């Protein structure tokens, strides 16, 4: 599903970025532009980030 219409970024692309260590909205925006233009997708991107960190408890330890 397309998450960012401004830059045509889909949820699979975002999840791939998370799998290689991206942990913040700012990092995602810098890597692919998602959320950096109009901001309409920011909430959805942050939800994907939360879901990913909740399903990977080691990420919480690494960012603490």
N, C-alpha and C positions, 0 to 999 in steps of 0.2 A: 504494500500500500504506500502511495506517495505521502510523505510526511511534510516535506517542504516543497511547495509548488514553485516558489521563486527560483530554486536551484535544482528542481526535479530529483530530490533525494528521497529514497524510500527507506522503509523500516529495516530492510535487510542490510542496506549499506550502513545504517547507523549501528546496527547490532554487530556488524563486522568490525567497525571502528572500536566498539567497546571490547570486543574479544582480543584486540591487540594492545589494550591498555588505556584507551581514552576514558577519562573518568569525569569530565566536566562539560557543561554546556559550552563554555568558552573554547575548549579544545575542539569540540565538534564544529563550532562555527568557523574556527580558524582552518580546519582541515577541509571542509567541503562547502562552507558558506551557509549551511542550514541554520535558520534562525537569525542570521545576521542582517537580513534585508528588511522585511516588514515586521518580523517578530511574531507573526500569526501562528507559527508552529512551535514556538518556544515551550509552551506548556506541554505539548505532546512529547517533545524531545526530552524534557525533564522527567516526564512519566516513564519513558523508556529507560532513562538513566536510573531512576529509582527501582524499577523492576529488575534491572540487571544487577544492581548492587545488592538488592534483597535476595536474589537467587545465588549470589556469590559472596558468602560471608567473609571470605578472606580479603575482599576489597575494602570492607569496613576497617579491618585491622591495618591495612596498608595506608589508608588515608588518615588514620588517627594520629 
